[in-house]
Amino acid sequence: MTTPIRFGGLASGIDTDTIIKQLMQAERAPVDKLEQKKQTTEWKRDAYREINRSLMTLRNSAVDLMFSRNFYAKTSSSSDESRVSVVTGPSSGNSAIRIDSVERLATSASTIIDTVDRHNQKLTVATKISDLNGLVVGQKRVHQDTAGTEMTLAKGLDFMDASVVLKDQAGNALNKADFAYDAATGKLTATNTTTYVDGVIPKGVVAEYTQGTGYEIGFKSSTTGSHKTIQLSADATVQDLINQLNGKDTGLSAFFEPVSGKISISTKETGEAATIDFDAETRIALNLSTAPIGTDAKFKVNGIEVTRSSNTTTFDNMTITLKAEFPTTQNPTAGPVTLSAATDTQKIFDNIKGFVDKYNETIDLMNKKTREERFRSFAPLTQAQRDELSEDEIKKWEEKAMSGMLRGDTILRGTMDTLRSKWSGATSSTNDLDMSRLFQIGLSTGSDFTNGGKIELDEEKLKAAIEKDPEQVYQLFTDEETGLLPQIRDTAKDSRETITRIAGADGAGAPSYSMGREMTQMDTRIKRLNDLLIDKENAYYRRFAAMETAMNQANSQAASLQQFLGGGM
């Protein structure tokens, strides 16, 4: 709203603006009080929200600590990491095992493409697949990996053409007249139910035909479990072949060695079950050996001979990795490797201490807020008062004015009392009566009630309890009925819900919490009072304007009378 330009006191000589401003200061007193009350409410709301954020951090810390890994942390060691390494999990026992010897490591199945192109040149990554002898453009193969009543070939084939061949598992040609082919669907079924009982096409049958361009390489690995085909375009290179072999679903790993021009292909799995079985035509074209298989690891554990398909295995929840064979002819004196696991007391202690620190931070904050001195003589500054003070003076004033917003707050005091009771009341069922309560393992609220329930931690006592029985410590903290952490979690949650109803969550709309609704009502009253003040101010100016008009008239009449009287002499 634009403030009108007024010229007052021209006739009377009275400073009307100053007089009206002084009159309006008195009139503004109710508005100033209401704005100060709103500011105090905002400060109190923000103080509640600070508590709520701290309670959320405490709740999250309690939830995080409830995971068993925080109470069953383990350390592990190997007497010779170069031969056998070990990693322990939370459920590992405090035990030791001995690897007496490793006769052999588990290996993957592997084969090598060792061939030359049609120009008798060794392979490079840029060698075209079309330059390899034996691979036929557009040749397709479909394998019947499990017996069934149908096979799915490509659609639109001239099935009776000589280019379409059916073979059994041994590679012998089958009579195509015993089968029916649906060109619209590509389905092949057995019609000779004498040869193929109940129309079942046996496992191992292969359909070969030529269709389209490009190349197809078929194989079966221990990962795929059935035949898989790699599709290569007509202009594909050796690098394209390697990329396809390294695909995520092949179970294979391919590597090209540029000096020799050879490609190594191996299974990602190890052990005797690991295999690679390329189609016969592919093996011939790429000069591959017959389907290789991997080997199992063979070693002795505490005198017991063991075989495993992988070099990584688990004993007593200790995950061990075999890295070298021993003893060997090169190292005949290599002795056993000892692996051990033990409770990581320091890590468990640090986990618990981290939670205790978070808890004490929350208690410190609530203690500060409920005990903070309230300076009632330092009310929030009005705009007029701010205009008369420096920034530093305003800051110092508001530090006093904002102090003690939650002094003696019953919600916070109730929360602190409840939290304190959870520490003293947490229990677990145990045969060891010396570890049935938290104070017995070094965690207590102490005898000083003025600290609001802060936890005193006896490091020596807690570490001793962890070493003695980490399971019991875990139960004291996590038992859903009587353990500490579920109760702290629920208390923090309940208190946050109460505070949120009053002060709202960060960013919450005013209608969703009681203090917000209260401040909205104040805004409405402030606006109404400000409108009345504008009307009042305008009324004052009208009165002074009327006085000026009357004085002008009086002055004019006096001048006329004086002129009249003077003119008659």
C-alpha positions as CSV (number, residue, x, y, z in Angstrom):
1,M,0.0,0.0,0.0
2,T,1.4,3.4,-1.0
3,T,1.7,5.9,1.9
4,P,0.0,9.2,1.0
5,I,2.0,12.4,1.0
6,R,0.6,14.8,3.6
7,F,1.6,18.4,4.5
8,G,0.4,19.2,8.0
9,G,0.8,22.2,10.3
10,L,0.9,24.8,7.5
11,A,-1.7,27.0,9.2
12,S,-1.1,26.1,12.8
13,G,2.6,25.5,12.8
14,I,2.0,22.3,14.8
15,D,4.1,19.1,13.9
16,T,1.1,16.9,13.3
17,D,3.1,14.0,11.9
18,T,5.0,13.6,15.2
19,I,1.9,14.0,17.3
20,I,0.1,11.3,15.2
21,K,3.0,8.9,15.3
22,Q,3.1,9.2,19.1
23,L,-0.6,8.6,19.3
24,M,-0.3,5.6,17.0
25,Q,2.5,4.1,19.2
26,A,0.0,3.8,22.0
27,E,-2.6,2.5,19.6
28,R,-0.1,-0.2,18.3
29,A,0.6,-1.7,21.7
30,P,-2.0,-4.6,21.4
31,V,-0.5,-5.4,17.9
32,D,3.0,-5.4,19.2
33,K,2.1,-7.7,22.1
34,L,0.4,-10.1,19.7
35,E,3.4,-10.1,17.3
36,Q,5.7,-10.7,20.3
37,K,3.5,-13.6,21.3
38,K,3.7,-15.1,17.8
39,Q,7.5,-14.8,17.8
40,T,7.7,-16.5,21.2
41,T,5.5,-19.3,19.8
42,E,7.8,-19.7,16.8
43,W,10.8,-19.9,19.0
44,K,9.2,-22.5,21.2
45,R,8.1,-24.5,18.1
46,D,11.7,-24.5,16.8
47,A,13.0,-25.6,20.2
48,Y,10.6,-28.5,20.2
49,R,11.7,-29.4,16.7
50,E,15.3,-29.4,17.7
51,I,14.4,-32.0,20.4
52,N,12.5,-34.0,17.9
53,R,15.5,-34.2,15.6
54,S,17.7,-35.4,18.4
55,L,15.1,-38.0,19.4
56,M,15.0,-39.2,15.8
57,T,18.8,-39.6,15.8
58,L,18.5,-41.6,19.1
59,R,15.8,-43.8,17.7
60,N,17.8,-44.5,14.5
61,S,20.9,-45.3,16.6
62,A,18.9,-47.8,18.7
63,V,17.5,-49.5,15.6
64,D,21.0,-49.7,14.0
65,L,22.5,-51.2,17.1
66,M,19.9,-54.0,17.2
67,F,21.5,-55.9,14.4
68,S,23.3,-58.9,15.7
69,R,26.5,-58.1,13.8
70,N,27.1,-55.3,16.2
71,F,27.3,-57.8,19.2
72,Y,29.0,-60.7,17.4
73,A,31.8,-59.0,15.7
74,K,34.8,-61.3,15.2
75,T,38.4,-61.0,14.5
76,S,40.2,-63.7,12.4
77,S,43.7,-64.6,11.7
78,S,45.8,-67.0,9.6
79,S,49.3,-68.1,10.4
80,D,50.1,-67.8,6.6
81,E,47.8,-65.5,4.5
82,S,49.8,-66.4,1.4
83,R,48.6,-70.0,1.6
84,V,45.2,-69.8,3.3
85,S,43.1,-66.7,4.3
86,V,40.1,-66.6,6.6
87,V,37.1,-64.3,7.1
88,T,34.8,-64.8,10.1
89,G,31.1,-64.0,10.4
90,P,29.0,-63.0,13.4
91,S,28.0,-66.6,14.1
92,S,31.6,-67.9,14.0
93,G,32.7,-69.7,17.2
94,N,35.8,-68.7,19.1
95,S,37.7,-71.6,17.7
96,A,40.7,-72.6,15.6
97,I,41.1,-75.0,12.8
98,R,44.2,-76.4,11.1
99,I,44.7,-76.8,7.4
100,D,47.3,-79.6,7.3
101,S,47.9,-79.7,3.5
102,V,46.4,-78.7,0.2
103,E,47.0,-81.5,-2.4
104,R,45.4,-79.5,-5.2
105,L,43.4,-76.3,-5.8
106,A,40.0,-76.3,-7.4
107,T,40.3,-75.3,-11.1
108,S,37.8,-74.2,-13.8
109,A,37.2,-76.1,-17.0
110,S,39.3,-74.4,-19.7
111,T,40.1,-74.7,-23.4
112,I,42.2,-72.8,-25.9
113,I,41.3,-71.6,-29.4
114,D,44.6,-72.2,-31.2
115,T,44.0,-71.8,-34.9
116,V,44.9,-69.6,-37.9
117,D,42.8,-67.8,-40.5
118,R,42.4,-69.0,-44.1
119,H,45.5,-67.0,-45.0
120,N,47.5,-69.0,-42.5
121,Q,47.9,-66.0,-40.3
122,K,47.6,-66.1,-36.5
123,L,44.5,-64.4,-35.1
124,T,44.2,-60.8,-34.0
125,V,41.3,-59.1,-32.4
126,A,40.5,-57.6,-35.8
127,T,40.4,-61.0,-37.6
128,K,37.1,-61.5,-39.4
129,I,35.0,-64.5,-38.3
130,S,34.4,-65.1,-42.0
131,D,38.2,-65.7,-42.4
132,L,38.1,-68.7,-40.1
133,N,37.8,-72.1,-41.8
134,G,34.8,-74.3,-41.0
135,L,32.2,-71.8,-39.8
136,V,29.2,-71.7,-42.1
137,V,27.3,-68.5,-42.8
138,G,23.7,-68.8,-41.6
139,Q,24.2,-72.2,-40.1
140,K,21.8,-72.9,-37.2
141,R,21.6,-75.7,-34.6
142,V,18.7,-76.5,-32.2
143,H,19.4,-78.9,-29.4
144,Q,16.8,-81.0,-27.6
145,D,18.4,-80.7,-24.1
146,T,15.5,-82.5,-22.3
147,A,13.2,-85.1,-23.8
148,G,9.8,-83.6,-24.9
149,T,7.0,-83.7,-27.4
150,E,8.2,-80.8,-29.5
151,M,11.2,-78.8,-30.6
152,T,11.1,-75.2,-31.7
153,L,13.0,-74.4,-34.9
154,A,13.0,-71.2,-37.0
155,K,9.7,-70.4,-38.8
156,G,9.3,-70.7,-42.6
157,L,11.8,-73.5,-43.3
158,D,11.6,-75.9,-46.2
159,F,11.8,-78.8,-43.8
160,M,12.1,-81.6,-46.4
161,D,15.0,-79.8,-48.2
162,A,18.4,-81.6,-47.9
163,S,19.9,-78.6,-46.1
164,V,17.7,-79.4,-43.1
165,V,19.2,-82.3,-41.1
166,L,18.1,-84.1,-37.9
167,K,20.6,-86.1,-35.9
168,D,20.5,-88.2,-32.7
169,Q,22.8,-87.7,-29.8
170,A,25.4,-89.9,-31.4
171,G,25.4,-87.8,-34.6
172,N,23.4,-90.3,-36.7
173,A,20.9,-88.9,-39.2
174,L,17.2,-89.3,-38.4
175,N,14.4,-89.9,-40.8
176,K,12.6,-86.6,-41.3
177,A,9.5,-88.5,-42.5
178,D,9.0,-89.5,-38.8
179,F,8.3,-85.8,-38.0
180,A,5.9,-83.0,-38.7
181,Y,7.0,-79.4,-39.0
182,D,4.7,-76.4,-38.8
183,A,6.2,-73.6,-40.8
184,A,3.9,-71.0,-39.3
185,T,5.0,-71.7,-35.7
186,G,8.4,-73.4,-36.2
187,K,7.2,-76.4,-34.0
188,L,8.6,-79.9,-34.8
189,T,6.7,-82.9,-33.5
190,A,7.2,-86.7,-33.8
191,T,4.5,-88.4,-35.8
192,N,6.0,-92.0,-35.8
193,T,4.8,-93.0,-32.3
194,T,6.3,-96.5,-32.8
195,T,9.9,-95.1,-33.0
196,Y,9.1,-92.2,-30.7
197,V,6.8,-93.6,-28.0
198,D,4.0,-91.1,-27.1
199,G,5.6,-88.7,-29.5
200,V,8.5,-87.9,-27.2
201,I,11.6,-86.6,-29.0
202,P,14.6,-87.9,-27.0
203,K,17.2,-85.8,-25.4
204,G,20.2,-85.1,-27.6
205,V,18.4,-84.7,-30.9
206,V,19.9,-81.9,-33.0
207,A,18.2,-80.0,-35.9
208,E,20.7,-78.3,-38.3
209,Y,19.6,-75.9,-41.1
210,T,20.9,-72.8,-42.8
211,Q,18.9,-69.5,-42.6
212,G,19.9,-65.9,-42.9
213,T,23.4,-64.4,-42.6
214,G,26.0,-64.3,-39.9
215,Y,27.4,-67.0,-37.7
216,E,26.1,-69.0,-34.8
217,I,28.3,-70.7,-32.2
218,G,26.6,-73.2,-29.8
219,F,27.9,-74.4,-26.5
220,K,26.8,-75.7,-23.1
221,S,28.5,-74.7,-19.9
222,S,28.0,-75.8,-16.3
223,T,26.4,-72.4,-15.6
224,T,23.9,-72.5,-18.5
225,G,23.0,-76.1,-18.0
226,S,21.7,-76.3,-21.6
227,H,22.8,-75.3,-25.0
228,K,23.2,-71.6,-25.7
229,T,24.0,-69.9,-28.9
230,I,26.1,-66.9,-29.7
231,Q,24.9,-64.8,-32.6
232,L,27.6,-63.0,-34.7
233,S,27.0,-60.8,-37.7
234,A,28.5,-61.5,-41.1
235,D,31.3,-58.9,-40.5
236,A,32.0,-59.8,-36.9
237,T,35.6,-60.0,-35.6
238,V,37.5,-62.0,-33.1
239,Q,36.9,-59.2,-30.6
240,D,33.2,-59.5,-31.1
241,L,33.4,-63.3,-30.4
242,I,35.3,-62.6,-27.1
243,N,32.8,-60.0,-26.0
244,Q,30.0,-62.5,-26.6
245,L,31.8,-65.3,-24.7
246,N,32.2,-62.9,-21.8
247,G,28.5,-62.2,-21.7
248,K,26.9,-62.2,-18.2
249,D,24.7,-65.3,-19.0
250,T,27.4,-67.6,-20.5
251,G,29.2,-68.6,-17.4
252,L,32.4,-68.2,-19.3
253,S,35.5,-66.0,-19.2
254,A,37.4,-65.4,-22.5
255,F,40.9,-63.8,-22.8
256,F,42.9,-63.0,-25.9
257,E,46.7,-63.2,-25.8
258,P,48.0,-61.0,-28.7
259,V,51.6,-62.4,-29.0
260,S,50.5,-66.0,-29.6
261,G,47.1,-65.1,-31.2
262,K,45.4,-67.6,-28.9
263,I,42.1,-67.3,-27.0
264,S,41.7,-68.9,-23.6
265,I,38.2,-69.8,-22.5
266,S,37.4,-71.0,-19.0
267,T,34.3,-71.5,-16.8
268,K,33.6,-69.0,-14.0
269,E,32.7,-72.0,-11.8
270,T,35.4,-74.3,-10.5
271,G,35.3,-78.0,-9.6
272,E,34.7,-81.3,-11.4
273,A,31.1,-80.2,-12.3
274,A,32.5,-77.3,-14.3
275,T,32.4,-78.0,-18.0
276,I,32.4,-76.4,-21.5
277,D,30.9,-78.3,-24.3
278,F,31.0,-76.6,-27.8
279,D,29.2,-78.0,-30.8
280,A,31.2,-80.6,-32.7
281,E,31.3,-78.3,-35.8
282,T,32.5,-75.4,-33.7
283,R,35.2,-77.5,-32.0
284,I,36.5,-78.5,-35.5
285,A,36.4,-75.0,-36.9
286,L,38.1,-73.4,-33.9
287,N,40.5,-76.3,-33.2
288,L,39.1,-76.8,-29.7
289,S,39.7,-79.9,-27.6
290,T,36.9,-82.2,-26.5
291,A,34.8,-80.8,-23.6
292,P,37.1,-80.1,-20.7
293,I,36.2,-80.4,-17.0
294,G,37.5,-78.6,-13.9
295,T,38.9,-80.2,-10.8
296,D,37.9,-80.2,-7.1
297,A,40.1,-78.8,-4.4
298,K,41.5,-81.6,-2.2
299,F,42.9,-80.7,1.2
300,K,43.1,-81.8,4.9
301,V,41.4,-80.1,7.8
302,N,42.4,-81.2,11.2
303,G,43.5,-84.5,9.7
304,I,40.3,-85.1,7.7
305,E,40.6,-85.3,3.9
306,V,38.1,-82.9,2.3
307,T,37.2,-82.2,-1.3
308,R,35.3,-79.0,-2.4
309,S,34.3,-77.6,-5.8
310,S,35.6,-74.2,-4.9
311,N,38.8,-72.8,-3.3
312,T,36.5,-70.8,-0.9
313,T,34.5,-72.8,1.6
314,T,33.2,-72.6,5.1
315,F,34.0,-74.4,8.3
316,D,32.4,-73.5,11.7
317,N,31.1,-70.3,10.0
318,M,34.7,-69.4,9.1
319,T,35.1,-68.7,5.4
320,I,38.5,-69.9,4.2
321,T,40.2,-69.4,0.8
322,L,42.8,-71.8,-0.4
323,K,45.6,-69.9,-2.2
324,A,48.4,-72.4,-2.7
325,E,49.2,-76.1,-2.7
326,F,51.4,-77.4,0.1
327,P,53.5,-79.2,0.9
328,T,55.0,-79.6,-2.6
329,T,58.2,-80.8,-4.1
330,Q,59.3,-77.2,-4.3
331,N,58.4,-76.6,-0.7
332,P,58.4,-79.9,1.1
333,T,58.7,-78.5,4.6
334,A,55.7,-76.2,4.5
335,G,53.8,-76.8,7.7
336,P,50.1,-76.6,8.5
337,V,48.2,-73.2,8.5
338,T,46.3,-72.4,11.6
339,L,43.1,-70.3,11.3
340,S,41.5,-68.8,14.4
341,A,38.4,-66.7,15.2
342,A,37.8,-64.7,18.4
343,T,35.3,-62.1,19.7
344,D,36.2,-58.6,18.6
345,T,35.7,-57.1,22.1
346,Q,36.9,-53.6,21.1
347,K,34.6,-53.3,18.1
348,I,31.5,-54.5,20.1
349,F,32.5,-52.0,22.9
350,D,32.8,-49.2,20.3
351,N,29.4,-50.0,18.9
352,I,27.7,-49.8,22.3
353,K,29.7,-46.7,23.3
354,G,28.6,-45.0,20.1
355,F,24.9,-45.6,21.1
356,V,25.6,-44.4,24.6
357,D,27.2,-41.2,23.3
358,K,24.1,-40.5,21.1
359,Y,21.8,-41.2,24.1
360,N,23.8,-38.8,26.4
361,E,23.8,-36.1,23.7
362,T,20.0,-36.3,23.6
363,I,19.7,-36.2,27.4
364,D,22.2,-33.2,27.5
365,L,20.0,-31.3,25.0
366,M,16.8,-32.0,26.9
367,N,18.5,-31.1,30.2
368,K,19.7,-27.8,28.7
369,K,16.3,-26.9,27.4
370,T,14.4,-27.7,30.6
371,R,16.9,-25.9,32.8
372,E,17.6,-22.9,30.7
373,E,16.9,-19.6,32.5
374,R,13.9,-17.7,31.3
375,F,14.5,-13.9,31.0
376,R,10.9,-12.7,31.0
377,S,12.0,-9.0,30.9
378,F,13.5,-9.7,27.5
379,A,10.5,-9.8,25.2
380,P,10.9,-10.2,21.5
381,L,11.8,-6.9,19.9
382,T,9.3,-4.9,17.9
383,Q,10.2,-3.5,14.6
384,A,10.5,0.0,16.1
385,Q,12.9,-1.3,18.7
386,R,15.0,-3.1,16.1
387,D,15.3,0.1,14.1
388,E,17.0,1.7,17.1
389,L,19.5,-1.1,17.8
390,S,22.6,-2.3,16.1
391,E,22.9,-5.9,14.8
392,D,25.1,-6.9,17.7
393,E,22.7,-5.4,20.2
394,I,19.8,-7.3,18.5
395,K,21.7,-10.6,18.6
396,K,22.5,-10.2,22.3
397,W,19.0,-9.2,23.1
398,E,17.5,-12.2,21.3
399,E,19.8,-14.7,22.9
400,K,18.2,-13.6,26.2
401,A,14.7,-13.5,24.7
402,M,15.0,-17.0,23.2
403,S,16.3,-18.6,26.4
404,G,14.2,-20.9,28.4
405,M,11.4,-21.6,25.8
406,L,11.1,-25.1,27.2
407,R,12.1,-24.5,30.8
408,G,10.3,-27.0,33.1
409,D,8.5,-28.6,30.0
410,T,6.5,-31.5,31.2
411,I,6.8,-33.4,27.9
412,L,10.6,-33.3,28.0
413,R,10.8,-34.1,31.7
414,G,8.4,-37.1,31.2
415,T,10.6,-38.3,28.3
416,M,13.8,-38.1,30.4
417,D,12.1,-40.0,33.3
418,T,10.9,-42.7,31.0
419,L,14.2,-43.1,29.3
420,R,16.0,-43.3,32.6
421,S,13.6,-46.1,33.8
422,K,14.3,-48.1,30.6
423,W,18.0,-48.4,31.5
424,S,17.3,-49.5,35.1
425,G,14.5,-51.8,34.1
426,A,16.1,-53.7,31.1
427,T,16.6,-57.4,31.9
428,S,17.1,-60.7,30.3
429,S,16.5,-64.3,31.4
430,T,19.8,-65.9,32.2
431,N,21.4,-68.4,34.5
432,D,24.1,-65.9,35.2
433,L,22.6,-63.6,37.8
434,D,25.6,-61.4,37.6
435,M,24.7,-60.4,34.0
436,S,21.0,-60.0,34.2
437,R,20.9,-56.2,34.3
438,L,22.7,-53.4,32.5
439,F,24.3,-51.9,35.6
440,Q,26.0,-55.3,36.2
441,I,27.9,-55.0,32.9
442,G,29.0,-51.5,33.4
443,L,26.1,-49.3,32.2
444,S,24.2,-47.3,34.7
445,T,22.4,-44.0,35.2
446,G,24.4,-43.3,38.3
447,S,23.3,-41.9,41.6
448,D,23.2,-38.2,40.5
449,F,19.6,-37.5,39.6
450,T,20.5,-34.0,38.4
451,N,22.1,-35.4,35.3
452,G,18.7,-36.2,33.9
453,G,19.5,-39.9,33.3
454,K,22.8,-39.7,31.5
455,I,24.6,-43.0,31.3
456,E,27.9,-43.7,33.0
457,L,30.0,-46.3,31.2
458,D,32.5,-48.5,33.0
459,E,34.8,-49.5,30.1
460,E,36.7,-52.3,32.0
461,K,33.5,-53.9,33.3
462,L,31.7,-53.8,29.9
463,K,34.6,-55.3,28.0
464,A,34.9,-58.1,30.6
465,A,31.1,-58.8,30.1
466,I,31.5,-58.9,26.3
467,E,34.5,-61.3,26.5
468,K,32.6,-63.5,29.0
469,D,29.3,-63.8,27.2
470,P,28.5,-61.7,24.1
471,E,25.2,-63.5,23.7
472,Q,24.0,-62.3,27.1
473,V,25.0,-58.8,26.3
474,Y,23.1,-59.0,23.1
475,Q,20.0,-60.2,24.8
476,L,20.2,-57.4,27.4
477,F,20.1,-54.9,24.6
478,T,17.8,-56.5,22.0
479,D,15.2,-58.7,23.7
480,E,11.9,-57.5,22.2
481,E,10.1,-57.7,25.5
482,T,12.6,-56.6,28.2
483,G,15.7,-55.5,26.2
484,L,16.9,-51.9,26.3
485,L,16.9,-51.0,22.6
486,P,13.3,-51.8,21.7
487,Q,12.2,-49.8,24.7
488,I,14.4,-46.8,23.8
489,R,13.2,-47.0,20.2
490,D,9.5,-47.0,21.3
491,T,9.9,-44.3,23.9
492,A,11.7,-42.0,21.4
493,K,8.9,-42.7,18.8
494,D,6.1,-42.0,21.3
495,S,7.7,-38.7,22.5
496,R,8.3,-37.6,18.9
497,E,4.7,-38.2,18.0
498,T,3.5,-36.1,21.0
499,I,5.9,-33.2,20.1
500,T,4.9,-33.5,16.4
501,R,1.3,-33.0,17.3
502,I,2.2,-29.8,19.1
503,A,5.1,-28.4,17.1
504,G,4.9,-30.2,13.8
505,A,7.7,-31.9,11.8
506,D,10.2,-29.8,9.8
507,G,8.4,-28.3,6.8
508,A,4.9,-29.3,8.1
509,G,2.0,-27.1,7.1
510,A,0.5,-24.9,9.9
511,P,-2.9,-26.6,9.9
512,S,-1.3,-30.0,10.8
513,Y,-0.1,-29.1,14.3
514,S,-1.6,-27.1,17.3
515,M,1.1,-24.4,17.4
516,G,0.7,-23.8,13.7
517,R,-3.0,-23.4,14.0
518,E,-2.5,-21.0,16.9
519,M,0.0,-18.8,14.9
520,T,-2.5,-18.8,12.0
521,Q,-5.1,-17.4,14.3
522,M,-2.6,-14.8,15.5
523,D,-1.9,-13.7,11.9
524,T,-5.6,-13.2,11.3
525,R,-6.0,-11.1,14.4
526,I,-2.8,-9.1,13.6
527,K,-4.1,-8.3,10.1
528,R,-7.5,-7.2,11.5
529,L,-5.8,-5.0,14.1
530,N,-3.5,-3.5,11.5
531,D,-6.5,-2.6,9.3
532,L,-8.1,-0.9,12.3
533,L,-4.8,1.0,12.9
534,I,-4.8,2.3,9.4
535,D,-8.4,3.5,9.8
536,K,-7.5,5.1,13.1
537,E,-4.4,6.9,11.7
538,N,-6.5,8.3,8.8
539,A,-9.1,9.5,11.3
540,Y,-6.4,11.4,13.2
541,Y,-5.1,13.0,10.0
542,R,-8.7,14.0,9.0
543,R,-9.2,15.7,12.4
544,F,-5.9,17.6,12.2
545,A,-6.7,18.6,8.6
546,A,-10.1,19.9,9.8
547,M,-8.4,21.9,12.5
548,E,-6.0,23.4,9.9
549,T,-8.9,24.3,7.6
550,A,-10.7,26.0,10.6
551,M,-7.6,27.9,11.5
552,N,-7.1,29.0,7.9
553,Q,-10.6,30.3,7.9
554,A,-10.1,32.1,11.2
555,N,-6.9,33.6,10.0
556,S,-8.6,34.8,6.8
557,Q,-11.4,36.4,8.7
558,A,-9.0,38.1,11.1
559,A,-7.1,39.5,8.2
560,S,-10.2,40.7,6.5
561,L,-11.4,42.4,9.8
562,Q,-8.1,44.0,10.4
563,Q,-8.1,45.3,6.8
564,F,-11.6,46.6,7.2
565,L,-10.9,48.4,10.5
566,G,-7.6,49.8,9.3
567,G,-9.2,51.0,6.0
568,G,-11.9,53.0,7.9
569,M,-9.5,55.3,9.8
